[in-house]
Amino acid sequence: MEEPIRTLTVEKMRVQVYPDRGCLGAAVGEAVATKMRDLLSKKRGISMVFAAADSQKEFLENLGAQPGIDWGRVTAFHMDEYIGVAGTAPQSFGRWLRARLFDKVRPGSVHLLDGMAKDPVRECDRYAALLESAPLDLCCLGIGENGHLAFNDPPVADFKDPKAVKVVEIDGTSQIQQAAEGNFARAADVPKDALTLTIPALLAAPSLFCSVPGPRKAKAVRAALNDPISTACPATALRGHAGTVVYLDPDSASLIDTTLARR
């Protein structure tokens, strides 16, 4: 396994920087697989939630190739979905994860958010009930360019949200990011609303593995590590979770303040 070229701790959160994006993905894949095997040796089954984003590609490819995991004892969730986008559409986050992981490893249960539900609020309640019945053991996530976690953009993020899943309006920065990643031709084509797990729901998992490669994430990483903990940068909430490891490459770590190493 590739060793990190830099490690640091920021409050409760651990940070590891790898030589390149491929090494980052391999490191996260191996770390998640190791944790899964350990938990499955002690429990009848485990529950996981995954992000669907360009930043997760290398990690998911590596995880899907890991040996010795009984995926039949895994319950899988995903973090968010566009309202008004069918699960068969190329832009669907559920479809994205099926193609890159779920259809390959065949988890015992896969629960997907329905972006076409007639009543989005009821769909949130349905999904929240599923999460309650299978509490998360692992959360595999990223950080958005505006510091969002799932679709908890700064205007709608709530660190004490009473809900586990809610309807949100997608921030303009997130719309631009989705277009830049090739999910839509233009930012104007990105849906304005989504279903998302809330920050308390994500942080309820004891172990968080956060993959954040690429130069477009450098400013968000700097804010997540340096700024005051607040919803102005939702990812700052990760600093209060002792089970969080953030995986970076030199591009995403390029703006980290060197004084952080002394925290």
N, C-alpha and C positions, 0 to 999 in steps of 0.2 A: 504493500500500500504506500502510495506517495506521501511523504511527510510534508506538513505545511512549512512554508518559508518564513512565516511569522505567526505568532499567537499572542493574544492579549485577552484580558478580561475587563469588561466595562460594567461595573456594578455586579449584577448576578449573571450577566450574559457572557458567554465565551465566544471568541472570534478567532477564526483560522483562515489564513491567506495561503492559497496554493499557487504553484508556478504558472498555471494556465487554466483555461475553462475546462478542458478535458480532465485534468487532474482533479479539479474541484468536483466535477460530476462523479468521478470514480470514488472519491473520498466520501461523498455523501451517500452514494449507493451502498458502499461497504458498511458505513456506520449504521445506516437504517437497517440493512439486512442483519447485521450483528445484533442490534437491539430487538428485531423481530424474532430471531431465533431464541434469544434469551427469554423473552416474554412467553413465547410459545412452549418453552420447556417448563413453564410454571403455571400457565393458564390454559383453559380449554380453547379459548379463542381470543383474538385481539381486534381492536377497532382503530382504523386509521382514516385520516382525511388528507386529500391531495390538492395542490394547486394546479391549475391548467394554464401554463404560460411558457413562452419561449425560453425563459430562464431555467425551466425544469427539464428540458429535453435530455441533456447528458445524464443527469441524475436518474431519470426514469429508465433510460436505456440500460444503464448499468444495473439498476435495481432489478429490472426484469430478467437479467441474465444471471443473477446470483443463485447459487445452488443451495439446496438444503432448507428451503422455506416451504412450509405446508400452507400454501395460499388458500386451500379449502377451509381453513380455520380463521380466515381474515374477513372482516366486514369493512368495506371500503365506502367512503363518502367523498364528495368533492365540495369545494368552498363556495362556489358562486355560479350563477348562470344569468344570461341576458333574458329579460322579459320580452316575449314576442319572437324568440328564436327557437325553432323546433329542435328536438334532440338529434334529428337526422341532418341538420344543416352543417356545413363546414365550419361555421363560426361557433357552434355549440361547444361549451367547455366540457360537457359530459361526453360528447362524441370524441373530442380531442383526447381525453384520458382513456377512453375505450380503445382507440387506435394505438396509443403509445404504451399502454400498460395493461388495462383490465382484460382486453381480449386475448392478451398473450399469457398472462399468469392465471387467469380465471379465479379471482377471489370467491370465497364461498357465498358472499352476499355483496352486491353492489347497489348502493342507493344513490339515485341521481335526482337532482332538482329538475322540475318540469317548468321550463320557461314559457310553455304554452298553456299553463293552468288557467282556467277561466277566472279563478279567484286567487291572485298571488298571495294575499295575506293568509288564506287557508292553506296554500301550498307551503308557506313558511312554517305554519303550525304543524303540518304533517311531517315536515322534515325535522323540526325540532323534537317531535315525539320519537322519531327514529333515533336521533342522537341521544336522547335521554335513555332509550332502551339499550343502547350500546355505547356507553361512555368512551370517549376517545383515549387511546393509549399513546398514539403518536400523531403528530401534526407535521406534514411536509409542506412547507410554504416558501414564498418568496417575498420580496419587498418591491412595491411599485415605484415608479419614477417620482411620484409625489409623496412617497413614504407610506402608501396604503398597505394594509394587510387584507387579503381578499378584496372585496369592493368597499371596504371601510375607508373611503377617501376622507381627507381632513374635514370637509363640511358636514359629514354625517357620522364620523367615528365617535364612539362613546365607550370609554374604558369601563363604565359601570352599567352598560346596556342591560336592561332587564330581560331582553329577548335573546334567544340563541340564534335565530334566523330572522331576517327582516327584509323588507323592500327598501331599496335605496335609489337615489338619483346619482348617476355616474358623473363624476367631476370631469370638466373639460380636459384636464391634463391626462386623465386616464383614457378618455376617448382618443386623444392624440397618440398615446402609447399603443393602444390596440390597433390603430391604423398603421403605425410604424412597424409593428411586429407582423404585418401582413394579414391580419384577421379581416380587415375591411379595406376597401379601396381608398376611402377618405374618412377623416374623423367625423364628418357630418353623417356618415352612414352607420356609425356605431349607435346602438340603442341608447336611449337616455336613462333607462331604468334597469335594475337588476335585482336578483335575489342573492343574499349573501349571508354566510355565517358571520356573527358579530365577533368583536374582539374578545369578550369574555368566553365565548364558545371555543374559539381557537386556542386561547391560553389555558383552557381547562385541561388540555392534554398534558400529562407529566413530562413528555419529551417533545421538543420542537427542533426540527432540522430545517434551517433556513438557507436556501441556495440563492445567491445573488451575484451572478457573473455579469461582466460587460461594462463598457464605459458609460452607457446611458444611466447606470444605477449609481454612479460615483457620488453625485450630490445627495441622493437619498440616503446612501450609506453614511456619509459624513453627518447628515442631520440626525440619523438614527443613533449614532454613537456620541454625538457632541451636544445636540440641542437639549433644552429642558424637556422633561417627560411631559408631553401634552399631545392633544389630538391635532395640533398643527403639523406634527409628523407622527402619524399613528404607530409607526414602527418603533418609536422610542419606548413603547410599552414592553417590548421584548427584554429591555434591560432589567425589569423586575422579576423575570422568570428564570429560576436557577437551572431549569432543564433545557435552556435554549443554547444551541450552537449555531452561529452564523458562519457560512462558508463563502469566502470571497476569492476573486482572482486579482492579479495586479491592476487590472483596469478598474474594477469596482472599488478597490482599496486605495486608489491613487490619491484621494483627498483626505484620508484619515490623518488626524492630528497626531504627530509622533508622541506628544505628551500623554496620550491615552495609555501607552504602554506602562506608564508609572501608576496607573490607577489601581 
